Amino acid sequence: MRECFSFDPEYINMNHGSYGSLPSPVAEAIKPYYALAEANPDLFHRFTSIDLIRNVRERMAKFIGAAHAEEVVFVPNASHGLNTILRDFTWNEGDIICSCNTSYKSISTTAQYISDIPPHPENAQFSILFPTSHTKIIQDWRAYLQSLNETRAQSARELGRRPKIVAIIDSIISVPGALLPWKEMVKICKEEDVWSVVDGAHSIGQEPDLNLAEADPDFWVTNCHKWLYAKRSCALLYVPKRNQHIIKASFPTSHAYISPEKRDVLNFVEQFEWNGTIDFVPYISASCALDFRAWLGGEHVINAYCHRIALEGGKRLAQILGTEIIDEGQDFQFTLNMVNVAVPFPPTMSSDFEIDMAFRRKLLIKKKIYPAFFYHNGKWWTRCSAQVWSQVEDFEFLGEAILEACKEIVREFGDGSEEKAIREIGKEVENLTLKI
Amino acid sequence: MSNTQSIAPVPIDQIVKATKIFSQRTLAPSFGHGFLPYFSFKQGYLNLNNGSYGALPKVVTEACNELMAWQEENTDFYYRIGFIPPLINVREQLAKLVGASDVDELVMVANASTGLGLVLRNFLWQSGDAIVRCNTTYATIYKTIQYIHDVTPGVQISEFQLIFPTTPQAILDRWTKHIHNVKRSSPQGKNIVAVIDSIVANPAAAMPWKEMVKICKDAGIWTIVDGAHSVGQEVLNLADCGADFFVSNCHKWLNSKRGAAFLWMPKESQKIMLTTIPTSASYVTPGPDRPETNIISQFQYNGTIDYTTYLSVHVALQWREWIGGEAAIHAYCNNLAREGGKILAQTMNTTVMDPNGEFTKAMVNVTLPFPSDFQAQYDPSIGTALSNKLLAQNKYAVTYYHNNIWWTRVSAQIWNELDDFKTLGNALITICGEIVTEHKNANVPQDCKADSFHLYLQQPIRGAVALDLNNGVGAPRPITTTKVTPVGYHTHLASIRP
């Protein structure tokens, strides 16, 4: 399968999840569109690309199970789509924007920014700590939203009006790479009168049988350039008709923008058709990507393979490292095509970003292999992506490389026990001082 | 105790082989039709509209293919390490080209609309603030200002009317009065922000923008300059210009891949900029803990994009040096626009908007040969008919309605010659005649397809996987075809986007 991709032959790609990969056949298939764009730039940008992208949009809408094609538009990436949604809400004092400790960092900072500017809606955070289970998360989520509702009720009494709560939910968390029971969480949002904004960045092409009309989130975005093999950058923004009035404007604002009070028809699709000159071919490539995936055998065949390799490879890796897979106690219910394995560091190891940088030097640069590394709930983990080119042997090679790297890193940075001892001595001194 | 190992940056010139041609002593051809083989236009296509979407020279196209291949070789390396030094280098080169004092005054954005939108949306607007725009402000910016007014109660819009033909002095006199009035009617301590075009799109007009900026600055008004058409068409010296923000597209007149522009903001202006859009992971809440340069760090990564567009500026600049350099390019294009406009007006027996050339750089405006009673009322179907019929003839120049007249805006580029203007003129005579007849006989085709335009789009587009056996991959070829069906008149698209 590596023949279908254009990786450096020495590079073992175990981190497809971060940036995706463009298959060579898809790269070839889109060349005619680039040629068209230059053969007659005016014809392409005023007419041809608009028509082509409309067709592709309709195809993508069917693929994700949207009820209407007019509920799906292209945006450059999931961050852009989520920012569009969150900025288009009219925020008021007392409103609550809720993300998770596991939300993608830039989405957390987006929520932070919105809270930083007037009228300063409250920035709340739901906590997910692995190891955990779908059942526990669902339980905790319900309890959390209920507590937010108590806060809201209090604000409502003070303000004389009912604030809104907007929750950002990952369908699949980035780090750890973990499938959440997002559809149940969306249902609970509805029960608790909370807006559900789903960050589905990793979903399309990894989570088969998406049916958004059924799952019915309030908003949903996904990156086609991650697991669907489209060219960077290409993403979908899904807004069911009932919520399109919330989306006042695209970013940048379109010439098709109409002031909300003058808007007598929904112009959601029109607003997203042209937002400044960009390279439009990545949007078209999503269709070519679907063709390629159909040729490979289709969504179920692809994901069955990737899922199997993720589990087998993950187990092998955990064996070699002498550690565990993050959800092995829950029957791997969080694992689709990304598997998270603990890194064999001493428990006192520093959580500093420098450790990740060290792995980049030792693995990405030196050994040309690199899964994502992250620190979560007191431990370092590695997140490996399994793709159609992956084999269990890759995990074995990785295992040896990580073992070696870990030894070096502990030598270079220390194992954190010194710092821990210092902290403990410090506490002792404090206690003694208090006693005196 | 850190053990940092410096990772050597990979210069673009090591990655890209297509630009070997630049080191060859072979001179580039002289400006004119001799350059057509260096671009990828369809055979016989008369491109007189560089202004809208630019054009990518073949060399730059090949370099972009190599940059994209590099991106796929080891994507983690590229996105975590690889793209950073070349991107900084591009910013340095652009900063030098446009006369910025420091590389950290200049960041890359997708296009002018994005850059201007970013700036406008970063102001913390309050009731009583005012935004000054013109009737000629580019549609996306015009509407961005509308949007801000709509979502922030009490934000005023003050619109300055710009009607051509006119003179620079007349504009400055009226602008002074206008700014005076806005300032006077603005409550104490409120923000006033003016969006000023360096070169208006429709009509194409190089404005006395530095003087307009000064008038605003003297009145304590923020200035955001929409310089979308500037870089590559005129010399810029931003350190001296006095503006607070300046944005320009590299893919219009600078020959980069589409989707590359820069936003210039001197240190003082950066205080306004709280966040990129999308917000970056490196965003820090404004306050004493936030480093001054945080906004510049934020621009490095705000969501996964294809950096090839930004990196292509490096190759585009090399291309422009090779073909003769900025001064020579400007001289040729500006001269051709002026002379060509005269020829065009002569051919059609109409007039050039700006006979003295005070507003003319590489784009020129000429009235279309319509009877005056025909154009008394704005009829968008005329704009669409003009657009479609030009494309059917394998030609293109922008047409638009301004001051109760239909005009054409023609771009002069290094592949154009005087003859092109004559050819366009004759085509427009025929086309305008047809349109008048169609309207007279109430014979506007319902779905508005000119026959040859229809044929033009007949080629089925291969939208599917083509695994070439010769590639050694040896896979079968499932082909589906995406047929491009002409949709007829796109009134609001064709006539609004210049």
Chai-1 contact restraints between the chains, C-beta under 6 A:
chainA,res_idxA,chainB,res_idxB,connection_type,confidence,min_distance_angstrom,max_distance_angstrom,comment,restraint_id
A,E3,B,V473,contact,1.0,0.0,6.0,A-B,restraint_1
A,S6,B,E72,contact,1.0,0.0,6.0,A-B,restraint_2
A,D8,B,E73,contact,1.0,0.0,6.0,A-B,restraint_3
A,D8,B,N74,contact,1.0,0.0,6.0,A-B,restraint_4
A,Y11,B,N74,contact,1.0,0.0,6.0,A-B,restraint_5
A,N15,B,D76,contact,1.0,0.0,6.0,A-B,restraint_6
A,Y19,B,T75,contact,1.0,0.0,6.0,A-B,restraint_7
A,Y19,B,Y79,contact,1.0,0.0,6.0,A-B,restraint_8
A,Y19,B,T304,contact,1.0,0.0,6.0,A-B,restraint_9
A,L22,B,E72,contact,1.0,0.0,6.0,A-B,restraint_10
A,P25,B,V465,contact,1.0,0.0,6.0,A-B,restraint_11
A,P25,B,L467,contact,1.0,0.0,6.0,A-B,restraint_12
A,E28,B,A466,contact,1.0,0.0,6.0,A-B,restraint_13
A,A29,B,V465,contact,1.0,0.0,6.0,A-B,restraint_14
A,A29,B,A466,contact,1.0,0.0,6.0,A-B,restraint_15
A,E38,B,S40,contact,1.0,0.0,6.0,A-B,restraint_16
A,E38,B,L56,contact,1.0,0.0,6.0,A-B,restraint_17
A,A39,B,K42,contact,1.0,0.0,6.0,A-B,restraint_18
A,N40,B,K42,contact,1.0,0.0,6.0,A-B,restraint_19
A,N40,B,Y45,contact,1.0,0.0,6.0,A-B,restraint_20
A,P41,B,Y53,contact,1.0,0.0,6.0,A-B,restraint_21
A,D42,B,N49,contact,1.0,0.0,6.0,A-B,restraint_22
A,D42,B,Y396,contact,1.0,0.0,6.0,A-B,restraint_23
A,L43,B,L391,contact,1.0,0.0,6.0,A-B,restraint_24
A,H45,B,Y53,contact,1.0,0.0,6.0,A-B,restraint_25
A,R46,B,L493,contact,1.0,0.0,6.0,A-B,restraint_26
A,R46,B,A494,contact,1.0,0.0,6.0,A-B,restraint_27
A,T48,B,V484,contact,1.0,0.0,6.0,A-B,restraint_28
A,D51,B,V484,contact,1.0,0.0,6.0,A-B,restraint_29
A,D51,B,V487,contact,1.0,0.0,6.0,A-B,restraint_30
A,N77,B,G303,contact,1.0,0.0,6.0,A-B,restraint_31
A,N77,B,T304,contact,1.0,0.0,6.0,A-B,restraint_32
A,S79,B,P278,contact,1.0,0.0,6.0,A-B,restraint_33
A,S79,B,G303,contact,1.0,0.0,6.0,A-B,restraint_34
A,H80,B,P278,contact,1.0,0.0,6.0,A-B,restraint_35
A,H80,B,G303,contact,1.0,0.0,6.0,A-B,restraint_36
A,N83,B,I277,contact,1.0,0.0,6.0,A-B,restraint_37
A,N83,B,P278,contact,1.0,0.0,6.0,A-B,restraint_38
A,K105,B,A281,contact,1.0,0.0,6.0,A-B,restraint_39
A,S106,B,T279,contact,1.0,0.0,6.0,A-B,restraint_40
A,S106,B,S280,contact,1.0,0.0,6.0,A-B,restraint_41
A,S106,B,A281,contact,1.0,0.0,6.0,A-B,restraint_42
A,T109,B,T279,contact,1.0,0.0,6.0,A-B,restraint_43
A,T109,B,A281,contact,1.0,0.0,6.0,A-B,restraint_44
A,T109,B,Y283,contact,1.0,0.0,6.0,A-B,restraint_45
A,T110,B,T279,contact,1.0,0.0,6.0,A-B,restraint_46
A,Y113,B,T275,contact,1.0,0.0,6.0,A-B,restraint_47
A,Y113,B,T279,contact,1.0,0.0,6.0,A-B,restraint_48
A,Y113,B,Y283,contact,1.0,0.0,6.0,A-B,restraint_49
A,D116,B,T285,contact,1.0,0.0,6.0,A-B,restraint_50
A,R232,B,T304,contact,1.0,0.0,6.0,A-B,restraint_51
A,R232,B,D306,contact,1.0,0.0,6.0,A-B,restraint_52
A,S233,B,T304,contact,1.0,0.0,6.0,A-B,restraint_53
A,S233,B,I305,contact,1.0,0.0,6.0,A-B,restraint_54
A,S233,B,D306,contact,1.0,0.0,6.0,A-B,restraint_55
A,A249,B,Y147,contact,1.0,0.0,6.0,A-B,restraint_56
A,F251,B,I277,contact,1.0,0.0,6.0,A-B,restraint_57
A,P252,B,S113,contact,1.0,0.0,6.0,A-B,restraint_58
A,P252,B,T114,contact,1.0,0.0,6.0,A-B,restraint_59
A,P252,B,G117,contact,1.0,0.0,6.0,A-B,restraint_60
A,P252,B,T140,contact,1.0,0.0,6.0,A-B,restraint_61
A,T253,B,T140,contact,1.0,0.0,6.0,A-B,restraint_62
A,T253,B,K143,contact,1.0,0.0,6.0,A-B,restraint_63
A,T253,B,T144,contact,1.0,0.0,6.0,A-B,restraint_64
A,T253,B,Y147,contact,1.0,0.0,6.0,A-B,restraint_65
A,H255,B,A139,contact,1.0,0.0,6.0,A-B,restraint_66
A,H255,B,T140,contact,1.0,0.0,6.0,A-B,restraint_67
A,H255,B,K143,contact,1.0,0.0,6.0,A-B,restraint_68
A,H255,B,I496,contact,1.0,0.0,6.0,A-B,restraint_69
A,Y257,B,K143,contact,1.0,0.0,6.0,A-B,restraint_70
A,Y257,B,Y147,contact,1.0,0.0,6.0,A-B,restraint_71
A,S259,B,D150,contact,1.0,0.0,6.0,A-B,restraint_72
A,G276,B,N111,contact,1.0,0.0,6.0,A-B,restraint_73
A,G276,B,S113,contact,1.0,0.0,6.0,A-B,restraint_74
A,G276,B,T114,contact,1.0,0.0,6.0,A-B,restraint_75
A,T277,B,N111,contact,1.0,0.0,6.0,A-B,restraint_76
A,T277,B,R258,contact,1.0,0.0,6.0,A-B,restraint_77
A,I278,B,A110,contact,1.0,0.0,6.0,A-B,restraint_78
A,I278,B,G259,contact,1.0,0.0,6.0,A-B,restraint_79
A,D279,B,R258,contact,1.0,0.0,6.0,A-B,restraint_80
A,D279,B,G259,contact,1.0,0.0,6.0,A-B,restraint_81
A,S287,B,G463,contact,1.0,0.0,6.0,A-B,restraint_82
A,D291,B,A464,contact,1.0,0.0,6.0,A-B,restraint_83
A,D291,B,V465,contact,1.0,0.0,6.0,A-B,restraint_84
A,F292,B,V465,contact,1.0,0.0,6.0,A-B,restraint_85
A,W295,B,V465,contact,1.0,0.0,6.0,A-B,restraint_86
A,W295,B,P478,contact,1.0,0.0,6.0,A-B,restraint_87
A,E354,B,S2,contact,1.0,0.0,6.0,A-B,restraint_88
A,R361,B,Q5,contact,1.0,0.0,6.0,A-B,restraint_89
A,L364,B,D76,contact,1.0,0.0,6.0,A-B,restraint_90
A,Y370,B,D76,contact,1.0,0.0,6.0,A-B,restraint_91
A,E412,B,N3,contact,1.0,0.0,6.0,A-B,restraint_92
A,F413,B,M1,contact,1.0,0.0,6.0,A-B,restraint_93
